[in-house]
Structures are given as structure tokens and as C-alpha cells.
């Protein structure tokens, strides 16, 4: 129902990509997996730009995958590092 949903998601994804590119450039040897987030949100930006059928479901799935993988990275770093 939001009239500018595509533009909002595209801007949101690109701002996250820019932020994590900046964080990766500051500390490239961090235990956090910034590259995964950059790749996933770049894919989200491409999907929101191209808008294939059912693109909203794909975008939501990619965001959930990023959250789940982030939790796994946090657990591994907390437990084994």
C-alpha cells in the first residue's frame, strides 16, 4: 500500500551497502562478515530495481538469511574466538 515502496527499498539497500563498504574499508581484518552483507544487500537493490515477479518475497527472504547468518557469525565468534 506504500506508494514509494520500490524507491524506499532501493534507497535503504544502497545506504546499507555504502555503510558496510565504509566499515570494511576502515577495518578489513574484522571478524565480522561485512562482505556477506554487502553482497546480499546489493542483490536486494538489484531485485528492487528490476522487480521480477514476486520480488518482495525474494527481498524478504534475503533479509532473513542475512539475519540468520549474522546470528551464526556472532555465536561462532563468541564461542571459538
C-alpha positions as CSV (number, residue, x, y, z in Angstrom):
1,X,0.0,0.0,0.0
2,X,3.0,2.3,0.4
3,X,3.3,4.3,-2.9
4,X,7.1,4.6,-3.0
5,X,7.9,1.1,-1.7
6,X,10.3,0.3,-4.6
7,X,12.2,3.5,-4.2
8,X,12.4,3.2,-0.4
9,X,13.7,-0.4,-0.5
10,X,16.3,0.6,-3.2
11,X,17.5,3.6,-1.1
12,X,17.6,1.5,2.1
13,X,19.6,-1.3,0.4
14,X,22.1,1.1,-1.2
15,X,22.6,3.0,2.0
16,X,23.4,-0.2,3.9
17,X,25.8,-1.2,1.1
18,X,27.6,2.2,1.4
19,X,27.7,2.0,5.2
20,X,29.2,-1.5,5.2
21,X,31.7,-0.7,2.4
22,X,32.9,2.2,4.6
23,X,33.1,-0.1,7.7
24,X,35.0,-2.7,5.6
25,X,37.5,-0.1,4.4
26,X,38.1,1.1,8.0
27,X,38.8,-2.4,9.4
28,X,39.3,-5.0,6.8
29,X,40.6,-7.7,9.3
30,X,37.5,-7.7,11.5
31,X,35.8,-10.9,12.5
32,X,32.5,-9.6,11.3
33,X,31.4,-10.7,7.8
34,X,30.8,-7.4,6.1
35,X,31.3,-8.9,2.6
36,X,28.2,-11.1,3.1
37,X,26.1,-8.1,4.0
38,X,27.4,-6.1,1.0
39,X,26.6,-8.9,-1.4
40,X,23.1,-9.6,0.0
41,X,22.0,-6.0,0.1
42,X,23.4,-5.4,-3.4
43,X,21.3,-8.3,-4.6
44,X,18.3,-6.7,-2.8
45,X,19.0,-3.4,-4.6
46,X,19.1,-5.2,-8.0
47,X,15.9,-7.1,-7.3
48,X,14.1,-3.9,-6.2
49,X,15.3,-2.2,-9.4
50,X,14.4,-5.0,-11.8
51,X,11.2,-6.0,-10.0
52,X,10.8,-9.6,-11.2
53,X,7.6,-11.4,-10.3
54,X,7.3,-11.9,-6.5
55,X,10.3,-9.7,-5.9
56,X,9.1,-8.7,-2.4
57,X,9.2,-12.3,-1.2
58,X,12.8,-12.7,-2.5
59,X,13.9,-9.5,-0.8
60,X,12.3,-10.6,2.5
61,X,14.0,-14.0,2.2
62,X,17.4,-12.4,1.6
63,X,17.0,-10.2,4.6
64,X,16.1,-13.1,6.8
65,X,19.0,-15.1,5.5
66,X,21.3,-12.2,6.4
67,X,19.9,-12.0,9.9
68,X,20.2,-15.8,10.5
69,X,23.8,-15.8,9.2
70,X,24.7,-12.8,11.3
71,X,23.5,-14.7,14.4
72,X,25.6,-17.7,13.4
73,X,28.7,-15.5,12.9
74,X,28.1,-13.9,16.3
75,X,27.8,-17.3,18.0
76,X,31.0,-18.6,16.4
77,X,33.0,-15.5,17.2
78,X,31.7,-15.6,20.8
79,X,32.3,-19.3,21.3
80,X,35.5,-20.0,19.4
81,X,37.4,-16.7,19.3
